[in-house]
Amino acid sequence: MPLSRSLSMTSLTGVLPAWEEDELPVEDLLLFEVSWEVTNKVGGIYTVIQTKAKITVDEWGDNYYMMGPYFEHNFKTQVESCEPPNPAIRKAMDALIHNGCQVHFGRWLIEGSPYVILFDIGSAAWNLDRWKGDLWDTCNIGLPFHDREANDSLILGSLIAWFFKELTDHLGDKPNVISHFHEWQAGPGLILSRSRKIPMATVFTTHATLLGRYLCAGNTDFYNNLDKVREQENYVVTPNGLNVKKFSAMHEFQNLHSTNKAQIQEFIRGHFYGHLDFNLDKTLIFFIAGRYEFSNKGADIFLESLSRLNYLLRVHRNDVTVVVFFIMPAKTNNFNVESLKGQAVRKQLWDTAHAVKEKFGKKLYDALLKGQIPDLNNILDRDDFTIMKRAIYATQRHSLPPVTTHNMLDDSADPILSNIRRVGLFNSRNDRVKVVFHPEFLSSTSPLLPMDYEDFVRGCNLGVFPSYYEPWGYTPGECTVMGIPSVTTNLSGFGCFMEEHVSDPAAYGIYIVDRRFRSAEESCNQLTQFMFSFCQQSRRQRIIQRNRTERLSDLLDWRYLGRFYIHARHLALSRAFPDKFKMDPMAPLKTEGFRYPRPYSVPPSPSASIHSTPHHSDVEDDDDEPYDEDEEAERDRMNIKSPFVLNAVPEGKKQQPGESRN
């Protein structure tokens, strides 16, 4: 589902540098994108290809096709079957079908409605042994007999290489074909196509590597040994974007934040019943979410920093409470009883309060109709007080609020729970940091926390993703588009991208922890300081910061980031068909040199001018100065535009290699 943001004078359209590279003659080309996750949601690659579809279809029209595996349920629920618009594609499909391999064609029912070509792996499985032999003879790569995932990838790759051979034979020299393969599951198709010298331009994108994951999780000094890895020439990085939908008014995403935060607060009321001795109006909601890789996702450093944050908030007698959610799927056998009971108690209290309120309101209404001021001492009878006392007694509990919402299958060995025990964050009354581990992805049908992920993110105050291994990182990007500040690291693709394109990321609500050049202890202290500084902000400062964060979403829109894919396609064509497509392989990408400057107005965070004592989030702070969102946004817009115009290369002057525009 596309993420939404506002469209008013805050939009940066027209400010970002225009795409200057020669446009490709798409009418004379066919573009294919190959991925295991076409119509098949597995992970982040699905989000990449699904959100990028519309802008690619807008550019390529009927000359753009996606390719992947056929799964009957996915096809019936997500694809509208139709005939290929290109006769050569129909002939290539028929060549496979006539040899007993089923191929399906249709429109994927997502925004942009791209054409999809899906290959039935099961119908071609009888070729597996022969294709394993071909792979071995061609490149000396052998596959284990029992590795179902690798075998399926080989079958898909063999079918795709076969399809491309048939297609290029029918097309001849025109139109030329570009094929873009995503991740290792699509890799066999690329290897076989290249080994068979099929005449087409090829692009391969790796979104993450198992080798990198395992090395980082195994405490290997991965990043300081990257120089041992041979870097290929003209390496093109394709950042992951989002299909950003825009609201018509600035205040709408702020309203969504308030609405969804209220729903999260209802869960907190139930989960912490009997221990709800903190002010929810001065409670901040932090979260971390993603694949359960304890070290790679930075959950280890996050928990240690939370322990230190808890100490700082207690020592400074800060009235802010932080409730932290860990949304990471783990093995469980159901919700735990105490969590369900908490929500039941909350519901019972709500029903009691509502019933008494209705009775009170009716008596008040009748008295006013008679022209009388009711005696408030008599407006509630003995039964009403009895009901309320019973409700209060029901909130008593003799145990601490649970730190997890589910029954864990291996509680004692779970990394998050083990470290919660180590740092002592048990949700006691004197803890200013409370922890809720929700070991399951969020769903609006959940009886415990009935919210979809997007709504949950919108209701939070800060997303924290201090990853050690994160080739890109969609979670902070999704926070940015929804106007939610986030913490990332300079070891994530997203963090590096923001460092390169934003002069002062923290002023825009993007806090970047240095995990590359600092020790683990120093990184932990830096993360602690980021969170403590955030807790010192007033409500007004948080509103200003959310506005600025949301303003960066243009930078993450595929309309801007799609140009990196255009550059990669152009480079591939110039290598495959040098006589037809010219491109200087050493020419810098035209987006290089553009950076957002610091915001025009004063920083929203007290970190820029730390007081000797913490700056409390008092209600009086909300109205201390007038604040016009659109006026500040327009000032920032002009502040962003001017430096780019001033630093642009003058017309007629050729930029020298390595020369910076900034």
N, C-alpha and C positions, 0 to 999 in steps of 0.2 A: 504494500500500500504506500503511495507517495506520501512523504512528509510535507507538512504545511508550514508556511511562514507568511509574514505580512508583506503587503506591497503598498507602499506610500512613498513619501520622500526618503524613506530609509533604504530603498532599494539601491544597490550599487551597479545596476545595469547601466552601461555607458561609461562607467569609471574603470572597469577592468580593461586591460589592454586588448585591443582588437586582434583577431587572428590574421596574421599577415602571410602565412605560407600559401603557396599556390594551391588552389583548389583542385582536387582530383576530378578527372572526367568520369563521374560515377555512371553516366549513361553507357560508357564503354567498359564497365567493370562489373564483376559479380563478387560480393563480399559474403563469406561464410564464417560464422563463429561456432566453434565446436566446444561443447562442455558436457560433462556428465550431469550437470545440474540444469539443463534446459528442460523446463516443465517438471523438474524433479528437485524439490527443495531438500537440501542436505545441510548446507552451511552458508558461509558468507559469499561464495561465488554466485550463488543463486541471486543474492541481492544485487551484486554487480551487474549481471547480465539482464536481470529483470528491470532494474531502474534505468539502465542505459538504453533500453530498447527503443523508447519513443524518439529520443534525439537521433538515434542511428537510422530509424525508419524515416524520420523527417528528411534526413540527408540523402539516403540511398533509395527510398521508395521500394519498388518491387524487385530491386537488385540486391536486397539484403535477406539472408537466410540464416537461421540458427539450426544446429544439428546436435543430436544427443540420443540417448537410449529411449526405447519405447517401453512404457509401463501402462498397461491397459487402463487402470483406474485413473491415472493422471491424464491420459489422452481423453477419456470419456468426460472428465470433469473440467478440463482446462483448455481443450483444443477443439476448434471448429474445423471439421474436415472439409477440404476443398481441393481443387485441381491446381497444379503448379502453373503459374503464368508463363513460364519459359519452357518451350518444347524440349530443349536440350536436357533440362532437369527431369522431365517426364521420361525421356528415353533412358537416361542413366538409372533412374529408379526401376524401370521395367527390366533392364538388364540384370539387376540383382533379383528382382521378383521372379523372373523366369528361371532363375537358378536356385529357387527354393528359399530365398532370404526375404522376409517381409519388411517392407519399408512403408512408412505412413507419412502423409503430408497434410498440413492444415495451417490455420492461424492460431497462434497462442493468444488466449483471451486475457491479455494484460494491456496496459496502456501502450499504444502504438500498434498493437495487433500484428507482430512480426510473423513472417512465414517460418514454419519449423519443419524439418525433415528428421523423422525419428526412426531408428533402426531397431528391429526386434532381435535382441541378442539370442533369445531362446531358439528362434527359428534357424539360426546359423551356427548353433553350438556344435553341430556334427562336423564342422570344419576345424575345430579347435586344435587337434593334434597336427593337422597339416600346417596351420598358420603358426603354431609354435615352432615347427621345423623351419618355416620361412624366416621367422624372426631370428632364429639361431644362425641360419645360413647367411643372412644378410648382415647382422651386427653382433653375432656371438652373445646374444642376450637370452638366457634361459629363464623360464618361469616355474616356480614350484607347482607340483601336481595339485595340491590341496588349497592353493591360494585363490579362492573364488573371486576376490576383488581384482586381482591381477589378470586372471583368465577372462573375466568379463570386459576388462579394459582392452585386452588384446582383440577380442572378438569385435568390439565396437570400432577399434582402430583399423582393423582389417577391412571391415565393411565400408568405412569412410574412405580409406585409400582406394578401394575398389570403385566406389562411387565417383571419386575425383578423376580416376583414370578414364572411366566411361564418359564423364562429363567433358573433360578437356579434349577427348578424341572427337566428340560431336561438335564442340565449339570451334576447334581450330585455333587460329590466332586472335580471334575477336569474338566476344569480349574476353579480356584477361581476368584471371581468378585470383582473389586474395583469400587465404584461409587463415583464420586466427584460432589457435588452439589454447584452451585454458586448462592449466594444471596437469598433473602427471596422468590422470585417468584418460585424458585426450592425447597424451604423448605418443602412444603407439601409432596413431593415425598420422602424426607428423613424421615420425621416423620412417614408416613404410612409404609415405608419399615422397620423401626426399630420396630414399634409397632407390626408388623406382623412377627417379628423375621426372616426376609428373610436372609439367610446365605451369607452375603457379607460384605466386609470392606467398611466403609463409611468415606468420608471427606466432610466437609462443609466450604466454604469460604464466609465470609461476606466482601463486598468491601466498604461498608459504611452503616450507619444506619439512618433511618428517625428520630429516637429518638435523635441521636447525632446531626443531622442537626438542628432540631428544638430547642434543648437545647442551642446549640451554638448561633444560630440566635436570641435567646431570652435573650441574655446577661447573661446566667447562667455561673457561674464559673466552667465550665465543667471539666477542666483538674486537678484542685486542689481537685476535689471530686471523682476522678477515684478510689480511694481506697475504696469507698463505693460499687463499683461494684465487685462482687465475681469473682476472676480470676480462670479460669479452669486450671487444671494441664496440663503440657506439651503443652502449647500453642505454636503453630507453626505459624510464620508470613511468608507469601509467597509474597515477593516483586514482583511488576509488571515489566516485562521486555519488550523489543522490539526486533523485528526480524531485526537485523542490517545487511544491505547490504553494501558491501565495494567497494569503488572506487579503481582504480588501481594506482592513483597518489595522492600525498598529496595535491597539489595545487588546485585540482578540486573543493573541497567544498568551498575554498576561492573564486574561480571564480564564483561559484553559488551565494555566498553572494553578490559579486559586481553586478552581473547581476540583481538579484532580488531587491537589494537596489535601483538600478537605476529606476526600475519600480515603486517602492513606491515613489521615489522622483518625478516622473512624476505626480502622484496623488497629492503630496504636492504642486507642482507648480500650479496646477489648483485650489486646495482647498483654497490656501492662495493668489490667484491672487489679485493684488492691494496692498497687504501687504507683499510681498515677499522681505522684506528688510533685510533678514538674509542669510548667506552664506550656501548653501546646502552642500558644501564640509566640513563644520564644524558643520553639523547638525547630531545629534544622534537620532536614532529611538528606543523608548521603547514601550513595549506593555504588556497588560494583557488580558487574554482570558479565556473563560470557561462558566460554568453555571452562570446565573445572580443571584447569592446569595451575596448581597452587603457586608455583614459583614463576612460571612463564607469564601469568596474568598479573603478578605482583601482589597477590593476596597476602604473601608473607610480610612484605614491607608495609603493606597497608595496616595489618593487624598490629604490628609493632608501633607504627605511628599513631594508631588510635589509642593505644595504651598511654603514650606520651601526651597526646592531646587531652585525654581524660585527666591526667595529672595537672596539666597547665590550667584547665578550666576549673579544677577544684582549688588549686593554690591561689588563683586570682579571684576566687569566689565569684566567678562569672555566672550570670543567671541563665545562660544559654545551655540547652540540652541538645545533644546530637543523637539521633536515632539512625543507625547504619544498617542497611539491608545488603546481604550477600545473596545475589540471585545467580546461583551456579548449580546446574543439575548434578545430583549425586544419587547413589543407590539408596532407596528408601522402601518402606513397606506400607506407608500411608501417613496421613496427618497424625500428630500426637494428640492425645486426649486433652491435655492442658491447653493447647492452642485453640482447639475447637470449643472447649468450655469457655474460654475467654470471650470469644465472639458471641456465644450464647448468652453469657452474663450481660455483655454490652447491649444485646438486643432486648433482653428482659428489662434492663434499666430504662432503655429508650421507650419501650411500650408503657412502663409504669409512669414515666414522666409525661408521656403524651396523654395517657388517660386522666391523670390529675390535672394537666393543663386544660383539657377539654372541659372537665367539671368546673374548674376555677373560672374559665372563660364564660361558660354559660351563666353561672351565678353573677359574675360581674356584668354581663350583658343585660340580664334581667333587672338588676339593681339600677343600672343607668337608664333603662327604659322607664323606670318609675321615678326618675329624677333624684335618686339617692346615691350617696357615696357609701359603698358597702363597708362593713366592719371587717377589716382584713384579718382580725383575730378569730372571726367566726366563719369566714368564707370556706375554710377547710374543716371537715369534721374529724372525729376520732378515727374513723375507718381510713380516711385518707392518710393520716399520720402513721397508722399501723402499716399500711401498704408501703409507704416510703421507708419506714424503718426496716421492714423485711427486705426491701431491695438493697438497702445499705449493708445489712448483715450478709447478704449474698455476695458482696464484693470482697469479703474478707478471704485472704488466702494465707497459707502458712508456708508457702514456698516462694522462691524467686521466680519472676517471669522467665519462661524458657528462652534459651538462646537460639533454638532451632524450632521450626514449625512442624517438622516431620520426625518420624521414627527412623533413625539411620540404621542401615543394615550392619555397618561396622563402625559403631560410635567411637570406640577406643582408638582406632587407627585413622580416623578421618583427620586430614591435615588442618582444616579450619577449626574443628572442635578442639583438637589437641592444642593448637596455639591459643585459642580462647582461654583454655584452662591455664596455659603457661603464663599469659599476661594478666589473667585474673579479671577479665571483663564478664562478670556474671549477672549483670543487670541489677545490681544491688541499689539501694536507695541513694547512697552517696556517690554513685557513679554518674558522671555527667555525660558519658558516652554509653549508649545502650546498643546492643547488638541483636539483630534478627537474621538468622541464616535460613533462607528459603531455598532448599535444595531441589527446586523444580522450576521450569520456565513458567512465567506468569500466563494466566488465562482468565478471560472475563467470565468463564463458567465455574471458576474455583469457588468452593463454599467458604474459603478462608480469606483470600484476598482477591476478590473478583474484579481484576483489572487486566487489560491487555498491556503489553510491554510499553507501547508508545504512550498510553495514558499515564502509566506509572512514572515513566521518565519525566513527562511534563509536570508531574506533581512534586518532583524532588527539587532540592536546592542545589545539589552538587553531585556530579558523577566522578568517581575516582577510579582511574585505570592506570596504575603505575607499572605497566608491563615491562618485563625484561625481554621477551621475544614477541614481537607484534609487527609483522611486515607492513600492515597498514593500520587497522583498528577502526572498525565502523562505529563502535559504541560512543567514543567522544565526538565523532562526526554527527551522529544522530542527536546527541545532546546539543551540539552547536546549532543545528537547524531548528531545533525546538526552543532555542533561547535559554538553555540550561548550561551554566558554567561547568567546566570539567577539568580534571587533572589528567595529564598524559605524561609521556617521557620522551627524551630524545633518542630512545631506542625503538620507538614506534614510527612507522611511516607517517602517520598523521602528525605526530609531534614535530618531526623533522620538516614536514611540509609547512606547518604553521610557523616554525622558526624562520624558514626561508622567505615566507610571503607576508609575515606580519611583524612589524618592528617591535611592538610591545604586546606580545600575546596575552600577558596577565591582565592588561588593561581591558582586553576584550573578553575576559573570563576564561582564557585558556592557560592554565598553569602547567608549566613543563618542568618536570623533575629531571635533574641531570643524573642519569644512571650510567652514562658513558665514561665520564671523566672524574667522577667522584666515587669514593668508597661507599659501601653499603650503609655504613653508619652515617656518613654525610648526606646521602640521598634520603635516608629515613628522617633525619633532622629537617631537611629541606621540605619534605612532604608534610611533616608535622607543622612547620611554620606556615606553609600555605593554608592548611586547614584552620589553624588557630587564627590567622589573619582573616580568613573568610568568616569565622565565627564572630569577629569584632565588628563586622559591617552592620550598619543600621538597615532597617527595612528599605528605606529610600535608596540607599547605596546598592542594595541587591537588585532593586527594580531597574536602576540605571544600568547596572552591569548586565542584566538579562537582555535589555534592549541592545546593548553593544554586541553581546554574544550572538544574538539572532541576526545582527547585521552582517556577520561573516558568512552567512549561509550561501550568498552568491558565489563565494570562493569555492564552495563545495558542490555547486550545481554542475550537472553533466554538461550544461551549455558552455561552461568554462573548462572543466576538466576533460571533456570529450576531445579537445584539441590535442591532448597527449596521444590519444589513440590515432587521430588523423596523422600525426607526425610519424608514428610507428608504421602505419600502413604505407605512407609515402616512402619511407626508408626501405621497407620490404620490396616495394615495386621497383625502386631504383636499382636494387641489387638483382632482382630476378629478371627484369627487362630493362637493362641499362640503355638500350637504343631508343626506347619509347619514353622512359621516365627519368628525368635528370634531377639530381639532388646532391648538394654538397654534404657528404657524410659528417664533416666536421662543423657544419653550421650549427650554432646554438639554437635551442628551442626558443621561439619568439616570446615565450612567457618569462624567460629568465630576466631578472633585474627588477621585476615589479614587487614592491613591498607596501603593505598598509603601514602608514605612519601611526604614531600614538594618537589617541583620540584628542579632539580639539579641546574639550572641556576638562575640568579637574578630574583626577582619577577617582573612581567610585570606591576604591579600597583604602582603608586606613594604613595599609602597609607602606604607602608612599611617604607617610609622615607619622611614624609610630609614636603614640603617646606613651607617657611613662606608665599609665594604667590603661587597661583595656577599654575600648570604646563600646559601651553597652548598646544593645539593640532596643533602646527605649522607644516607646510610641511617640514621644515628643519629637524625636529625630525625623519623623516622617514629613513634617511640614515646616522644617526650619528654613528652607529656601524654596522659592518658586521653581518649578521644573517643567519645561515644555519639551516633550519627547521629540516632536517633529522639528523644532528649532535646533535642538542639539544634534539630531540626526543629519540635518542639512549642513550644519557646520562641519560635522565629521566627514560628510560626503565631499564637500569642497576641500577639506584638508587632505583627503585621500587623493582627490583628482589633481590638485596643484603639483605635488611633488612628482607625480608620474609625468605630467606634461613638461615640467622643468627638466626632468632627467632623461626624457626620451631622446633618442639619437636624431639630430636634425636631418631634415629631408635632404637627400643628396649626399650625405656623409655615410660611408659604409662602416659599420661597426667592426672593429678588429677582433679576432679570436681572443677570448679571455677578457675583453674589455667589459666592464660592468656598466649597466645603465643606472645604477642606484647611487 
